[in-house]
Amino acid sequence: MIYDVVVVGAGPVGCKTAELITKKGFKVLVLEEHPEVGAPVQCSGLVSHRIFKLSGASKDVIVNRVKGASFYCKENCVELKSKKTVYVIDREKFDKEMAEKSENSGAKIKTSTKFENYKKIKNYLDVKTNKGNFQTKILIGCDGPNSTVARAAKIKLPDNVLTGIQVTAEYNFDPDKVELWFGSKICPDFFGWVIPENEKFARVGLASSKKVAERFDNFIKIRLKGKIKFKNKLAGPIRYGLIENSISDNVILVGDAACHIKPFSGGGIIYSLIGAKFAAEACVKSLEEENYSSEFFKENYDNVWKNKLAWPIKKGLFMKNSIHSFSDWQLSLLFSMINVTKIKKLLEFTDMDLL
Ligand SMILES: Cc1cc2nc3c(=O)[nH]c(=O)nc-3n(C[C@H](O)[C@H](O)[C@H](O)COP(=O)(O)OP(=O)(O)OC[C@H]3O[C@@H](n4cnc5c(N)ncnc54)[C@H](O)[C@@H]3O)c2cc1C
């Protein structure tokens, strides 16, 4: 049997893409290397109001609602209120809901099945996994920032990679406010974060391209004043930048595999779900027209998602590079100036997804 689509990765993006294609009457198989969908979690779960419309997930995944963010550099702090609610979600529950929706629409998910490689045979692909081979007309790589599908299709990924480390810490927190900690003493190329689940627990983490463990330990000591009581330690890569090309013959990449990530914050769920919608539309058209060529996917997928996301990704890159080019005193000065000028109001109106 030849599947219409094989999706690699049962993360939220793989499941959403599979759900949308299956709903149009096509046969979709999703391969997941882990024995269980949603575990291990590699995410802080901070998302904008767009999450529910894009994913179709229920409000049961909400852990907390935050109303604003505080940006710290040395002793200076800017507090920005958010115009729209920002959600802290339970990523494991969210992923499991997405997988259930995908299965309910008719997609088949095979866990403990690791994609290894593929070979082109006539107009379809022979996909090799640790559990045998599967045949498909289209292969979709939703297999995260170190995509094996990208490697197999010889698609070059951007070189920018951060590693994030996070724990759920027990301390006293403001449940309404996310904290972002900048500066050379904390993290010269990204930031440390505190994402409250409630007054008692928060997801405290840091990402950097270098010395991550050392910087994380230092941040924890500074922010939690040495009182470290935590659970759920996690770590994972964040690859960012505008990918030159996200397609090949019979193959497309979506989500983290295609760097559908906000470079300024490392958040990827919203851009990835937008990517999933475009990916599903392109695949449905490709199956209807029986055209699986790279030219077809360039025009109907790569160009289409870039039309929506290339500019926000470029804006995010510019913001990330600008903020980290400031010295500590320049950044502190900027924060104190924002507090006393109209820039603060302007920033409060900025869309956190830059869309
Ligand atoms: C520390 C950290 C914190 C983050 N915090 C946030 C946040 O607060 N908000 C936000 O929006 N984003 C955040 N992100 C990014 C977010 O986690 C991703 O953007 C999101 O998970 C992308 O979904 P995805 O489905 O593309 O990839 P993933 O969720 O990574 O799913 C990929 C799936 O593919 C599977 N897979 C990989 N290789 C294979 C293979 N060879 N065969 C079979 N299966 C395979 C994996 O097991 C996994 O299940 C964070 C990331 C990190 C690392």
PDBQT file of the ligand as one rigid body, heavy atoms in Angstrom, charges set to zero:
ROOT
HETATM    1  C1  LIG A 401      13.685  24.959  26.101  1.00  0.00    +0.000 C 
HETATM    2  C2  LIG A 401      12.640  25.315  25.078  1.00  0.00    +0.000 A 
HETATM    3  C3  LIG A 401      11.590  26.150  25.421  1.00  0.00    +0.000 A 
HETATM    4  C4  LIG A 401      10.628  26.508  24.469  1.00  0.00    +0.000 A 
HETATM    5  N1  LIG A 401       9.591  27.317  24.853  1.00  0.00    +0.000 NA
HETATM    6  C5  LIG A 401       8.641  27.665  23.970  1.00  0.00    +0.000 A 
HETATM    7  C6  LIG A 401       7.548  28.504  24.355  1.00  0.00    +0.000 A 
HETATM    8  O1  LIG A 401       7.438  28.937  25.502  1.00  0.00    +0.000 OA
HETATM    9  N2  LIG A 401       6.618  28.822  23.405  1.00  0.00    +0.000 N 
HETATM   10  C7  LIG A 401       6.693  28.367  22.120  1.00  0.00    +0.000 A 
HETATM   11  O2  LIG A 401       5.837  28.719  21.285  1.00  0.00    +0.000 OA
HETATM   12  N3  LIG A 401       7.713  27.560  21.735  1.00  0.00    +0.000 NA
HETATM   13  C8  LIG A 401       8.681  27.197  22.616  1.00  0.00    +0.000 A 
HETATM   14  N4  LIG A 401       9.691  26.355  22.226  1.00  0.00    +0.000 N 
HETATM   15  C9  LIG A 401       9.703  25.858  20.848  1.00  0.00    +0.000 C 
HETATM   16  C10 LIG A 401       8.647  24.768  20.680  1.00  0.00    +0.000 C 
HETATM   17  O3  LIG A 401       8.895  23.738  21.591  1.00  0.00    +0.000 OA
HETATM   18  C11 LIG A 401       8.664  24.249  19.237  1.00  0.00    +0.000 C 
HETATM   19  O4  LIG A 401       8.559  25.341  18.351  1.00  0.00    +0.000 OA
HETATM   20  C12 LIG A 401       7.519  23.279  18.957  1.00  0.00    +0.000 C 
HETATM   21  O5  LIG A 401       7.625  22.143  19.751  1.00  0.00    +0.000 OA
HETATM   22  C13 LIG A 401       7.549  22.887  17.475  1.00  0.00    +0.000 C 
HETATM   23  O6  LIG A 401       6.738  21.779  17.247  1.00  0.00    +0.000 OA
HETATM   24  P1  LIG A 401       7.160  20.662  16.165  1.00  0.00    +0.000 P 
HETATM   25  O7  LIG A 401       5.997  19.742  16.095  1.00  0.00    +0.000 OA
HETATM   26  O8  LIG A 401       7.683  21.325  14.951  1.00  0.00    +0.000 OA
HETATM   27  O9  LIG A 401       8.432  19.947  16.786  1.00  0.00    +0.000 OA
HETATM   28  P2  LIG A 401       8.559  19.059  18.085  1.00  0.00    +0.000 P 
HETATM   29  O10 LIG A 401       7.584  19.461  19.115  1.00  0.00    +0.000 OA
HETATM   30  O11 LIG A 401      10.025  19.078  18.420  1.00  0.00    +0.000 OA
HETATM   31  O12 LIG A 401       8.165  17.609  17.596  1.00  0.00    +0.000 OA
HETATM   32  C14 LIG A 401       9.008  16.849  16.775  1.00  0.00    +0.000 C 
HETATM   33  C15 LIG A 401       8.655  15.400  16.968  1.00  0.00    +0.000 C 
HETATM   34  O13 LIG A 401       9.394  14.617  16.025  1.00  0.00    +0.000 OA
HETATM   35  C16 LIG A 401       9.869  13.447  16.649  1.00  0.00    +0.000 C 
HETATM   36  N5  LIG A 401      11.020  12.978  15.880  1.00  0.00    +0.000 N 
HETATM   37  C17 LIG A 401      12.218  13.592  15.735  1.00  0.00    +0.000 A 
HETATM   38  N6  LIG A 401      13.009  12.864  14.915  1.00  0.00    +0.000 NA
HETATM   39  C18 LIG A 401      12.295  11.762  14.549  1.00  0.00    +0.000 A 
HETATM   40  C19 LIG A 401      12.565  10.640  13.709  1.00  0.00    +0.000 A 
HETATM   41  N7  LIG A 401      13.754  10.505  13.100  1.00  0.00    +0.000 N 
HETATM   42  N8  LIG A 401      11.617   9.695  13.556  1.00  0.00    +0.000 NA
HETATM   43  C20 LIG A 401      10.398   9.824  14.180  1.00  0.00    +0.000 A 
HETATM   44  N9  LIG A 401      10.090  10.868  14.983  1.00  0.00    +0.000 NA
HETATM   45  C21 LIG A 401      11.025  11.823  15.161  1.00  0.00    +0.000 A 
HETATM   46  C22 LIG A 401      10.207  13.909  18.071  1.00  0.00    +0.000 C 
HETATM   47  O14 LIG A 401      10.242  12.834  18.960  1.00  0.00    +0.000 OA
HETATM   48  C23 LIG A 401       9.051  14.870  18.347  1.00  0.00    +0.000 C 
HETATM   49  O15 LIG A 401       7.949  14.224  18.918  1.00  0.00    +0.000 OA
HETATM   50  C24 LIG A 401      10.698  25.996  23.143  1.00  0.00    +0.000 A 
HETATM   51  C25 LIG A 401      11.742  25.141  22.792  1.00  0.00    +0.000 A 
HETATM   52  C26 LIG A 401      12.715  24.803  23.734  1.00  0.00    +0.000 A 
HETATM   53  C27 LIG A 401      13.832  23.872  23.343  1.00  0.00    +0.000 C 
ENDROOT
TORSDOF 0
